[in-house]
Every structure is written in C-alpha cells, then in structure tokens.
Amino acid sequence: MKTFATSLLLICVLTLTACNTVKGVGQDLQKAGSAIEGAVKK
C-alpha cells in the first residue's frame, strides 16, 4: 500500500508539473481521480 501511495503521488506531481494553466490542472486532477477510482474498484 505504501508503494502504491508513493507511486500515485509521484504520478500526480509529474502530471501537475506538465500542465501550464489552471484549466489544465483541473483536467489533470480529474484524470488522477479517475485513475484512483479505477484502482480502488479493482
């Protein structure tokens, strides 16, 4: 579980640094939320 949380945090940080606008941040957060939701359902 610790490895999963660390990996997820790293992915979020990399995703957030890749976008340049507030709109981009919102879209990235939605994608991250969808990924987390999908991982929880598995």
C-alpha positions, 0 to 999 in steps of 0.5 A, spaced: 500 500 500 505 504 501 508 503 494 502 504 491 501 511 495 508 513 493 507 511 486 500 515 485 503 521 488 509 521 484 504 520 478 500 526 480 506 531 481 509 529 474 502 530 471 501 537 475 508 539 473 506 538 465 500 542 465 501 550 464 494 553 466 489 552 471 484 549 466 489 544 465 490 542 472 483 541 473 483 536 467 489 533 470 486 532 477 480 529 474 484 524 470 488 522 477 481 521 480 479 517 475 485 513 475 484 512 483 477 510 482 479 505 477 484 502 482 480 502 488 474 498 484 479 493 482 
